């Protein structure tokens, strides 16, 4: 019965006291009824007056908030999620700077007929001309032909009368071998590719020539004996 004293229980106790007082007025020997004399659970809601039941049904005032509890322990890591959907392709990047051209200019110089030298000295035959665009570029020459000699033969590409080493010497023992094509074939025709590279040529027009020399005694050296139409390829490329 002690639980009825606090809060709403106080209303029930008031009811009980009133009951005792009312009873004492009609009885010859009134006595006080205490909580010890009331059996737990023996008084139900219908034993209370309507006014008391109404008070008990009301919601009490909201109590003060309790103190904040301690943080809980850290939970276990969750399971790894599924991979996300593939994203959209990124935008196109900016264009890079222009690259260095593989060739600044290419010129083809047509070559016809044959060139023959009959002695151990040499002869220089003009093949054609080209115009160089840049003073800092390099010029690469390529001449595909065939050669014929009874004993020995040498040919050499030149620009403005000098070879790739800057020499205009014609003797086979002193002229540089840079850009030479040499054969010893006993009179047969032999395919040959003559190459030469020239650095430091000024911009502007230049003449390409072919130096032809027989190498051993009074023999002949012939370039393009079949007299097929050929060409010297002139490639002007960045130096380096």
Secondary structure, DSSP 8 states (H G I E B T S, - for coil): -GGGSSTTHHHHHHHHHHHHHHHHTTSSS-----GGGS-TT-S-GGGS-HHHHHHHHS-------------------------------------------S-SEEEEEEE-S-EEE-SSSEEEEEEEEEEE--SS-EEEEEEEEEEEESS-EEEEEEETTB-TTS-----TTTS--TTEEEE--TT-EEEEEEEEEEES--SEEEEEEEEEEE-SSS--EEESTT---EEEEEEEE---
